[in-house]
């Protein structure tokens, strides 16, 4: 049944109910087949589906980056996946956080200063935090089910991890907008946070991180008022301009590589012809022996560079020295 009933379908349902052909339970079952989405008119959605999709693409790239980082740092297989992106009030998000949390505050500034500065809030499951600490200190990672506060030394260790997350945030956003991100602080009490006003609308990116046999959540909270300003730059025009800049940088990078390779030593040799001889004949070769070739002396020869044919040339002599004249490139 379609999501929206036509007037004829509504009349048919009412007629069936009044005539006794359809019971109330059947009518409820028929109505439940429709997917009804609740809409809050007090806090209307600020972002379109296209903008949410662009944000999803941004953090899919972010998830791939931190997956590789965690895998190399912890020496176990890690996988990060974006579960959902939604808008809600900050107090709703804050109330859902546990009393003992692992929260990193990241300051984000645009390099052109064309947008207001903003603070992103990242929350990681405490079990993931204890798992990382155990692995970084040489453990197996099994002692992650701890119900206590983080010590100052543990927070200092995790501070390095969140600093890397800030750099990965900057790298992911650079595909859409040139920003500079830096970790400002790490908090462990969600109730003491005063980052945003309770009624402020925020965008929550919820991710799932799997490390070995452990699964935990990692969420990113972005104020909608700042994101609303910046997401206007997430247009195809800007992306194409960004790609052009990337292509110019790639050309410069290739030129640097070529400049380094140009000083490399390569072996070049001219090969008149190649023949096969038995090992017995090779062992009996002496000075003055003549080896016949099935090739004319005036025919073209191959000039090899590191055993790969590059040029065709002809054999000659100049000032009593054997020379080759390159005719064309192969």
Order of alpha helices (4+ residues) and beta strands (2+ residues): alpha-alpha-alpha-beta-alpha-beta-beta-alpha-alpha-beta-beta-beta-alpha-alpha-beta-alpha-beta-beta-beta
